[in-house]
Amino acid sequence: MRRRLALPLLLALLAFVSTSAGESTGSPGATASAYAIRIAIPNQPVTATGTAASPPPAAPVTTSSFVFPADGSVVSAASTTASATTALTRNASAKAEADVTQLSLFKGEITADAVTARVSAGTGPSGAGGNTNGTTVVNLRVEGQAVTGGKVPVAGWGELTVSGSSVDTSSPPGTKGYKTVITGLDLKLTADHGGLPAGSEIQIGTALAAVQTAPPATTTTETTSTTETTTGPDEGPSVGDAPNLRPASGGKTKPQPLTVQPKLTAGRYVFPVFGPTSYIDTFGAKRADVTYHHGDDIFGSLGQPLVACTDGIVFSVGFNKVGGNRLWIVDKAGNQFYYAHLSAFAINAVNGSHVKAGQVIGFMGNTGDAEGTPYHLHFEIHPVSFLYLGYDGAVDPSPYLNAWQHQQDLPFPIAGGWVPPIPGFGPAAPEPGAILLGMHDISTADGLDPGSLEAALAPVDRSSLMQTLVPTAVAPTADLGKA
């Protein structure tokens, strides 16, 4: 399916925040748009997949396949999707995403398994902010060589920009605005190639989100004041530009923990640790390194499996000084979940991977600033409606953890783990430990007595088994009698 992209529509979307949202309506403004593929050739009409735009609400724009030209010699993709949503209440929020799978440019000269462009933006009491978390390019190869990011020259005939983005915070007087645009892959031809002239441009995965605070209800005399803000260190990546500001004595401001519990609506959610655990509500407790505790600590055993709490995309996988081995998951609604202090990651836990709720993504540990403490998972929830607050947009996870069901079993065998190198921090984190979560001993059963086999297969006290550590493998509850 190919459609021509109307330039006036794009210009209207890009200008929304500085025009209609800036009118004195007393309401905030938001706009979002996305398209999967766009091909611009000098002196020819633009060819592109359909554009998803909001407002008004609209269904995602999808294609089962895309080729250009008819033989696919320039661009081919197995599928494309573009979606955009906005919400206007007291505050404004905007989200947009474009996805392309099995991409090939110029008959395989440039390939990628998947390209995802994702943006979010929102307004609140402290202003406006946003992010591009969840944007990924999976298994990108140029002339057969793996490429990770930045600007890449292509064989003397082009330049490829990976995950190029821009941010605009300009807005009319009395308001605050935030607009971010990202393109997963942007290929510009510097010389004729593959039937296209120099100056042609191919964009793969573009998403835009823009918001603006409501204009002042009345005209007032503006005064300038100085505020002092504090932000947390890198316990996780920044998820917005504006800190969570609350009044404090002396006219200064500092971040304070949120006291709201927004509903998460992306689908199924499960408890993030498999097996017996313990935790108490410590959200908001004072911490020297991050001002206050942004999540809960879930205690267990070394190597205990950690599972994805929801269907989503994994991002920001790696190590930092505070969180140790850590990763984030973003669900389809834009909510984000932070896992820290892992001993190791599961094989599938890499940037851009799609995971299902209950799927193993890592193993419990005490890396980072948790070294020397009991093994635990530091877990945070960052609802999409508070991403504009940056790292202080976290909410108390305890009510959610109390409500989420525990995973009852895991696939067997569980894939192995991996640990990233940690330059400047000594040896890598310890390999994941493993715990025996269940077993049945049928060696005592008498083949002549059917009742003895039933006795051997009777349920075992899982809590007592948690005290036994197994050095090399993590296993779910296994019924060996039925193997």
Salt bridges, closest charged atoms under 4 A:
GLU97 OE1 - ARG118 NH1 2.68
GLU109 OE2 - HIS193 NE2 2.81
GLU228 OE1 - LYS252 NZ 3.46
GLU235 OE2 - HIS378 NE2 3.06
ASP297 OD1 - HIS293 NE2 3.46
ASP297 OD1 - HIS376 NE2 3.71
ASP297 OD1 - HIS378 ND1 3.22
ASP311 OD2 - LYS356 NZ 3.94
ASP369 OD1 - HIS341 NE2 3.81
GLU380 OE2 - HIS378 NE2 2.65
GLU380 OE1 - HIS382 NE2 2.78
ASP392 OD1 - HIS294 NE2 2.80
ASP479 OD2 - LYS482 NZ 3.79
